[in-house]
Each structure stands twice: as C-alpha cells, then as structure tokens.
Amino acid sequence: MAPLPDGFSYAEWNATYNALSFGIAAMGSATIFFWLQLPNVTKSYRTALTITGIVTLIATYHYIRIFNSWSEAFTVASKDGGDYAVKLTGAPFNDGYRYVDWLLTVPLLLIELILVMKLPQQETVSLSWKLGLASALMVALGYPGEIQEDLSVRWFWWCLSMIPFCYVVFTLAVGLAEATSKQPSPAAASLASAARYLTVLSWCTYPFVYMVKSVGLAGPAATMYEQVGYSIADVMAKAVFGVLIWALAAEKSAVEESGKLLPN
C-alpha cells in the first residue's frame, strides 16, 4: 500500500474512476451470464463454467473494494461552478486488493481452460498443478516490487516474476497446441486456440503496465496509466476469456449431444 502522489487533475482521477467502474460492471455482468448458462452445457463442462463464474465473482468483489478505496482517498468538488478540484483526503489507497485477486483468480483461469479442453485425467491433474503453482508464484514475486519506489528493486522483482510467467506463456502457446488440434470439431479447436492466445495476449499486458513506474513515469500520470492498464487487462483476461470458455463448452456440448443422437 504505497501513498498516492498529490496533484491529480480531474481527468486523471476520472479516468481511473471510470476504469474501476467498468471493471465492476464487466465482471459482475459476466458472473451472472456464466452461471445462467450452466444448464445449457453438459455435465462434463459445468465445473469449468462454474470456476469461470467464481473467477469473475472474486474479481467483482475486489474491484468494488479498489473502487471504494479510490473514492475514499479523494475529495472532488467544484467551487462556484468552475473546474473540479481533486484533493487527497489522507485515507490510504489500497491497491493490494489486486494482488489478492490475482493470487486467487490467475491459477483458476488456467485450471478452467485445462478442464474445458477435456484432456486425459493424468494430464489434467499434472497441468493444473504445474500451471496453478507457477502462476501463483508469478503473482507472489511481483508484489514486493509493486510496492517499492526504488527502481532497481522493482526491476529485480519484475525479472524474478517473469521466470514463472514465461513458463506459463510457453505452455499455453506451445505445450497445449497438440491438445487443441484434438478438439472434437474445427469450431471447438478454433475456440480453444483463441482462448489460449487471448490469455497470452492479455497476460503480456501486465508486465508492461508493471513497468510504467520503472521507465521514467511518476506521479499521478503513472498511477492513472497503471490503474487503467490493469483494469483493461483484467477484463480481457477474465470476462472476455470467460466468454470464450463458455463458447467452447457450449460447442463441445453440442457436438457430444449430436453424437449421442446419431443412429448406431
């Protein structure tokens, strides 16, 4: 929990306010949608879709906490109908909620993808443990640098967290390629591939946002870019990714159901 810099303009404060609001709306809506779709997929894929909803529910809760913390850290007022003035209240802004969220949701994101791909049981268990632990380690190693102002310390923890990050990204991009090609229909294979590459794309956003404060940006602008960047990446990695998981589960359910209806 680092102290906020003073001197926020209304535009900088409002951009972050809107990004956090968008995060709440996107994650909350996605949660309702995923759980309403549970009866529409076969039993084999309900666990994956349930986990998808849990991920966005956890994200919704933490976005509400981040939003409330942001709102409480400032007073925004217009004097005599003029421009809005933004001042710090002295209340701390707790961005640590993000890391609590990521520690819980990032391993679950990978597990839901593995479950919906319906790999052999031994491979499912092995990959779930390996990717889950690697992603949790990545988040845990990133947090000490996030709360540091010393750039050398930030870069040190960034480099450490990139080790498990690269392992997970490599597994998604290369290690699951064969399993993707074995999906039961071309549409399912395409959706599984899209889910993998969306995860890689959205995940690659995080290291760059993390580096915002390490490349010369500081003060309110750096805080704004960080909060907006993380919010966009979260929505892509959780809500949009979740839609692909649902679409893949629905497609595979349809293929399996149609197979049962074919005459012997």
N, C-alpha and C positions, 0 to 999 in steps of 0.2 A: 504494500500500500504506500505508494510514493506521493508526496504532496503535490497538488496541482500548481502549475505556474500561474502567476497573475497576468492580467492584461488580455483576457479573452474578448474578442469582438463578438457582437451578437451573431454574425454569420457563422463564426467558428463554433460558438455554443449551440446554435440552432442546427447546424449540420450534424453534430454528434447526437443531439436530442432526437432528430428525425431518424437517424440511422438506428438508434436503440429502439425507437418506437416501431420501426419497420421490422426489426428483429423479433420483437414480441408478437406482432401481428402475423408474420410469416410462420414462425414456429408454432404458435397457438393454433392457427388455421390448419397447418399440416398435421398436427396431432389429431385433431378432430376427424380430418379426412381419412387418415390411415386407419384409425380404429373403426370408423364406419365401414371401411372396405373389408374388414376381416371376414365377414360371412361370404364374401364374393371370391375368395381364393380357397383352394383345397387345404385340407388339414396340414399337409406337408409344409406349407409356406406361411402358416399363421404365426408360428414363432418368430420368423424373420420380420413379418409385418408388425407384430406386437412390439418387438425390440425397436423397430423404426419409430413407432409412436412414443415409446419410452424415451428415446433419444431426443425427440423434439419437445416432449413434455419437460424433461430436465432442462433443456435449453431455454424453454419459455420461462420457467421459474427463475433461472439465473439472469436472463435478460431483464426480467421485472426488477430483480434486486439491483442490477447495474444501473438501470434507468432511474430507480428511486434514489440510489446513491448519487448519481449525476445531478438530479434535480435538487437534492438537499445540499449539494456543495456550492450552489449559486443562488443569488437573487437576481432576477431580471425585471427591470422596471423602466418605464418611460416617464420622463419628467415633462409635464406640460405638453404632452402630445408629441414630443421630439423623438429622437432616436433612442432605441433601447440601450440601457447601460447594464453591463454584466459585471457582477462583483462576487468575489468568493465570500462564502459565509463562515469559513473556518472549519466546516464539517469535512471530514476526510472523504475522498472518493475511493471506494474500494473496488479496484479492478481485478482483485484476486478471485472474484467470483468466476471470471473467465477460465482461470486455470482449474478451479474445482470442477466446472462444467466439462472442460476438455478431458480431465483425468477420468471422468465417468463416461463421457459420450464417445470419445475417439475410439477406444477399444470396441465398444458396442457397434459402432459404424462398420468396422471391419468384420466383426462377427456376423452381422446381419447379411452382409454381402456373401460371405462364405456359406451361410445357411441357405440362402435363396438359390445359390448355384447348385446345391444338392450334390456335393462331392461325396465320395466314399467316406464312411464314418471315421475311419482311422485318419484320413487326410483332413477331414473337417476338424477333428479334435486337435490334431497337430498344428494346423494353420491357425486355428482360433487362439491357441495358447501362445504361439510364436508371435503372431501379429499383434495380439492383445497386449502382451507384455512389452513388446518393442515400442508400441505407440504410447503406452503409459510411461515408459522410461523417457521417451522423447519429450513429453509434456513436463515431467518432473525435472528434467535437466534444463528446460527452457525457463522455468520460473525464476531461479536465482538471478539470472541475467536480466530478466524483465524489470526487476525492482531495483536495479543498480543504475547509478548515474555515471559511474566510471566506464568509459567506452571500452577499455581493454578487458574489463571483467565481463561486459556484455558480449563482446566478441568471443571470449573464451567459452562461455556457456552456450552461445549460439553454435559454435563448432562442435561441442560435445553433443548437443541435441540433434545435430544433423547426421550423426552416425546411425542411430536407430531410424531416423527419418528416411535416409537413403535406402536402408534395408527394406522398409515397408513399401516405399515407392517402387523399388526394383521388383519386389514380389508381385505387386499389383500390375505393373506394366509388362513384366516378362514371365514371372512364375505362374500366373494364372491364365496365360494365353492358351495353353492346351485345353484346360478345363472349359474355357469359354467356347472353343471350337466344338466341344462335345455337347453343347446345349441342344435340346430336342427339336428346335426349329430355327430357321435363319433369323426370324424376328427376335427370338429369345437370345441367340448368340449376339445379335446386334445390340440389344439392350444391356446384356452383361458386359459387353465391351465398353459401351457408353458409360455405364456405372463405374467401371474401373478407371477409365480415363478422366471422368469428371472428378473422381476422388484425387487422382494425381494432380489435375489442374488446380483444383481448389486448395489442395494441401500446399502446392508450390507458392500460393499467395501468402501463406503465413510467414515463412522465413523472410520474405521481402518486407512485409509490414513490420515484423520484429526489428528489422534493420533501420527503420525510419529514424530512430533516435541515435543511430550509430553512424550516420552519413552526413552529419552537419545540421540536420534539422533539430530544432529545440523549441521550447516554449509552447504556447497554445496551438500553433500550427501543427507541430509534431503530434501532440495529443489528439487533435482532431483527425489527422490522417490515420493515426493508429486505430482509433475507435471506429471510424467509418470503414477502414480496410478490414478489420477483424469482423465487423458485422456483416459485410458483404460476403466474405469468405465463409462465415458460419452458415448463412442462409443457403449458399451453394452446396456446402459440404453436408448439410443435414436435411433441409427441407427439399431442395431440388434433387439431391441424391436419393432421398426417401421416395420421391415420386417415381424415379427410375426403378427402385427396388419393388414398389407396388406394381408397376407396369410389367416388370419381369415375372413377378409372382402370378399376376393375372394371365399373362401369356402362357406360362408353363402349366398353369391350372387348366386353361382352355385346351391345350394340346393333350394333356393327360386325360381329361374328361372325354374328349372326342375319341381318343384311342380306346377307351372302355366301351364306347357306343358302337364301335366297328364290329361287324359280324365276324365270327371266327371262321 
